[in-house]
Amino acid sequence: MAYDSPHGLIAAAVIVQTLVLIMISFRFVSHRKRGLGLFTSDWLIIAAGILSTGLAIEQVYAAATGVLGVRVAPLMKSDPKAVPQFLYILRQHNYSFIVTGILAIGTIKTSVSFFYLQIFSTPNFRPYIITWIVIMTIWTISFFAGFLAICGDHGLFSSRFFADPKHVKKYCGNTQQIDFGVLISGTISDLITVLIPIPMIMTLHLRFSEKISIAGIFLVGLLSVGASTARTYIGIYTKFAPKDKIMDAGLGVTATCVWTLIEIQIGILAACAPTIRPVLRDLVQNGIFGRILSSARSIVSNKSSRSNNSGSGSARHKHSGEDGLPLHDMSGSASAEHVDDISAVKSRTIHASERVYVEP
């Protein structure tokens, strides 16, 4: 990824955040179609969407004003006096992404856990889900408060005073422990949150292929785990990489901020994916996608009909002359039976899926 391209950072933030807001709106349209109200998981995803939008706006602003996506080394050569001010502003944005990111990521994982509680609320699994909700709540509050109080009574970590690394070491102590703690525990908890529903799905009374299909929807969250892993790798690499291979300070902060936002955005997309089936079904059947598919089927059907007519024209002519009627054979009834079979399968599949996706 090109971290030194401000225009790319702006475009990525705007495009993906727009998709996030569309998915959140689809989630609530889907609820309305099924006559459902708002659940705890929905309110939490709204909060995560607001935080995500705030960080997206901040990324756009910071990239547009020459803070994110800028290398520090060339600036030190061209204007050394401007470097302290630049690093101070850069630290402010980095701190904002860390603190807001903790709230957003924790809110998403808690929202997903509450969603599991809605659809898998059985005596066997309910205690485990509730326990995980408590753990994620404690994780969010603990790290959020920890970063707010990282320097004790000496002010916030993003203040101008702590733009000097010497002051950080003196008054804030070793911040690597809490940095690595939030990164590593965040990635592990992301993975656990994604995998929690798999054993529950395997106990459903469905065909194995249907179970795999449903599990695949929930496993979209692995993309968020990948983003979290990338952020963890960058955070650790910038601390321990050899001096000749270390990332530029400006690009290192940019990479951390970018992957924090990506993790949040993908997390929201994955959290909304299992809830928007009715909207997607309407788009495929009745929307523009349905019209495109219908047109494609018509074209293929017409070509097939012309090919069959040209290949068997003489035989049909002969038979029509003998009976005085066109040859229909039993293709019409067979097709009807085939359509009925498909409809029955689709109806049964949709019914089975709705047992998983429809909140009680």
C-alpha positions, 0 to 999 in steps of 0.5 A, a space after each residue: 500500500 502506498 502510504 505516501 499518497 495523500 490523494 490515495 488516502 483520501 479516496 480510500 477513506 471516502 469510498 470505503 466509508 460510503 460503502 460502510 454507511 450503505 451497509 448500515 442502512 441496508 441493515 435497518 431496511 432489512 429490519 423494517 422489511 421483517 417488521 423488527 425493531 432495533 436491538 442492542 447490537 443495532 445501537 452499538 453498530 450505529 455508534 461504531 458507524 459514527 466513530 468510523 465516520 469521524 475517523 474517516 473525516 479525520 483521515 481525509 483532513 489530515 491527508 489534505 492538510 499535509 500531515 498523513 502521507 508525508 515523509 519526515 526525513 525530507 522535511 528534516 533536510 528542507 526545513 528542520 525547524 518545522 519538524 517539531 511542530 509537524 511531529 506534534 500534529 502527527 502525534 495528535 492524529 495518531 493518539 486520536 486514532 488509537 483512542 477512538 479506534 479502541 472504542 470503535 473496535 470494542 463496540 463492533 465486537 460487542 455488537 457482534 456478540 450481542 447479535 450472536 446472543 439474539 440468534 443463538 440464544 440456547 442454554 448450551 451457548 448463551 453462557 459463553 456468549 454472555 461471558 464474551 460480551 463481558 470480556 469485550 466490554 472490560 477490554 474496551 473500557 480498560 484500554 480506553 481508560 489506560 490510554 487516557 491516563 497513560 501519563 498520569 497527572 501530567 496531561 494527555 499523551 497527545 499534548 505538545 509537552 510530550 512531543 519530545 520523546 524524553 518527556 514521554 520516557 520520564 513522565 509516561 514510562 514505557 508505553 510499549 507495553 500498553 501499545 503491544 497489549 492493545 495490538 496483540 489482544 485486539 487481534 486475538 479477540 478479533 479472531 475469537 469473535 469471528 470463530 464463536 458462531 462456528 460450533 453453533 452453526 454446526 449444531 443446526 439441523 441443516 444440510 452440511 452444504 447449508 451450514 458451510 454457506 452460513 458459516 461463510 457469511 460469518 467468516 467474512 469477519 476474517 478480513 477484519 482479523 487480517 487488517 488487525 494483524 497488519 496493524 499489529 505487524 506495523 506497530 511491532 515492526 516500527 519498534 524493533 526493525 533494524 535502523 537501516 530498514 525502519 519505516 519513516 516516522 511519518 509513514 509509520 504513523 500513517 500506516 497505523 492510522 490507515 489500518 486502524 480505520 480499515 479494521 473498523 470499516 471491515 468490521 462493520 461490513 462483516 457485522 452487517 453482512 449476516 443481517 441484510 439478506 432480505 435487501 440483497 434478495 430484493 435487489 437480485 429479484 426485483 432490482 437492477 440486478 434482477 433485470 440484468 439476470 432476466 435479460 441475460 437468461 432471455 438472450 441465452 434462451 432465445 439463442 438456444 431456441 433458435 439453435 434447436 429450431 434450426 436443427 430439428 425443423 424438418 422433423 417438426 414439419 413432418 410431424 405437424 403435417 401428420 397430426 395437424 398440430 405443432 410438436 410439444 412433446 412433454 417439455 412443457 410439463 417437465 419444465 414446470 416440474 423442474 421449476 417447482 422443484 427449484 422453488 421448493 428447494 429455494 423455499 426450504 433453504 430460505 426458511 432454514 436460513 431465516 432461522 439463523 438470520 432473523 432476530 427473535 
